[in-house]
């Protein structure tokens, strides 16, 4: 059995659908620049500590979210995990 990563629950509980929808709106309006810049900007706007922002972005990369649009496409299930 896989050991649960504490980040598994943090994405859903601390970010959830609000972050996901905000990122989706940003990508729809501006397109993706193929970096995590838009995701980083939204995380910082939520007053998340810079160290935690980097932890979230690294976690997204490990789950296939190497840029903001890939976070939407490859990490969508992380935002609604029922843990």
RAZI-V986102 format. One record per backbone hydrogen bond with DSSP energy under -1.0 kcal/mol. NH is the residue of the N-H (numbers start at 1). CO is the residue of the C=O. If there is no record, write none. Layout:
BEGIN
[[NH CO] [NH CO]]
END
This chain:
BEGIN
[[8 5] [10 6] [11 7] [13 9] [14 10] [15 11] [16 11] [19 15] [20 16] [21 17] [22 18] [23 19] [24 20] [25 21] [26 22] [27 23] [28 24] [29 25] [30 26] [31 27] [40 36] [41 37] [42 38] [43 39] [44 40] [45 41] [47 44] [48 43] [53 49] [54 50] [55 51] [56 52] [57 53] [58 54] [59 55] [60 56] [61 57] [62 58] [64 61] [65 60] [68 35] [71 67] [72 68] [73 69] [74 70] [75 71] [78 75] [79 76]]
END
